[in-house]
């Protein structure tokens, strides 16, 4: 671990922002004001933040159905994100993408993806761009245990290896692909799959920010220095359903309560840094308060923001026709 | 200006754009051929030799042989386009698009719209289409109507070597994803093609001949066959306008409607299978916008609704030919509204 005090504060703030964003969306969705599908990332914050802290603006990431956390961790502003999820004109995608396609190309965030397994091929392309332009950029493909079974993901592992692309594959394994268990649907092991393509892989505790941070640093430096792709298999847990409104009858009674009580990445972070006297509890409390205010403001802003107009319907189908 | 094949015209278009812009790269299965083999390092230049020689000039950094892995490399081309390159991906036969369609229609085609106008995807997918090669059902389809159906994609169907070069250069310079259909039976067609680069804008139809009696709208390879039919009809005193729209998306609806308004009769020739193809689409357009100009019902000439057969005699019957077009034109000419008492 080589984290400065500023890094630690920043990591906590970003993880807390994601948590607050998602917890608030859960409540707002239940109130019926948010249109469409929303898939929450709460519980998986250590992954997005532990990895994205190593990325710069030149680096790219492709996300999953659960894209808000990656978006925030890659530096996209919360206000236009919230507006986007409410379908407003000042949303980060002008209200044309919504939660499932939230993206900000200028920040290197190539989009949440409505298609499971859609991201890894795109990330091969982003990495190819970095390699050809010679800008030392790295590209990160996040996908879930569900996405790991798509042919696109396996084909991308192969392509990344044979072209020696600067890629980090991150399998965020929350144990469920929609309502089906990874233990049922995933044959073999993620790491051995990667090794089968000649790509080094490692299993990491997905609730341990520090373990993720260290593993990601090594893999990303390796890629940046021309060493090619590697894979992290993160075992973590999601606190909500596959989508908002999912009754999660497929989960064991008390399962989420245990996850929250015993494996929560934010609590673990807080305990670790306060016990080691790296940060004070009151500093973290202050961040909690600031983040709540930020999310409140974002919701108030989004609800009041103008809707796209009818003229926006036909805009941006093409660059030019 | 010199005599060149449709194949050479395409090769020249790619080469000139790769020389002009270092961001243009080419990838696909065997686009060079020979990667990693002990033999010739430019072994194939694509399965029919269209990109032969490019790896020699531009190297394997920019001419990338891919694994047989269409989802990964077509998606990689889309991702590279979204992040600063201008890739040309070759999808060998359009029949193979089933395995990578997600990357084309859910990813590349939608980036710009879904991301609020902030993304550009300057991607060209070159692909081969069409029957006549005795290649049977899985290597002979004309799937351009499927791509035309998807907003966000531009679809180009060059009918000649001249158009192939100009339209491909246009496609490579375009900032939208473009699907570029090359007819595999036309690669050896030879005609005058300028040596220097030139562009042909999308959405502007080409009138390959002008006449008074019937408008024939034809696509891709069918343009030549339509002109062959029109030559025969001319000798019988029937003069035809032949409209080659060149691109199905965008489609030059104005020119089609103007020609129909002038001639009052319409025959549409489309090599794609007949349900929901370009012929049905244009038929609907004309029925809605120029019904009053029609002196006869619209005639559509397409293959039967069947997979492409292998047996050469059956395949020859399958493909629309000049006889069928001639018959359709005459039927339009001979149509008389029944007098009601």
Interface residues (C-beta under 8 A of the other chain):
Chain A: X60 X62 X91 X92 X93 X94 X95 X96 X97 X101 X103 X104 X105 X106 X110 X111 X113 X114 X115 X118 X120 X121 X122 X123 X124 X125 X126 X128 X129 X130 X132 X133 X151 X152 X155 X156 X158 X159 X162 X163 X315 X316 X317 X318 X319 X320 X321
Chain B: X25 X61 X62 X64 X66 X67 X69 X71 X72 X73 X74 X75 X76 X77 X78 X79 X80 X81 X82 X83 X84 X85 X87 X99 X102 X103 X106 X107 X110 X111 X112 X113 X114 X115 X116 X117 X118 X119 X120 X151 X152 X154 X174 X175 X176 X203 X250
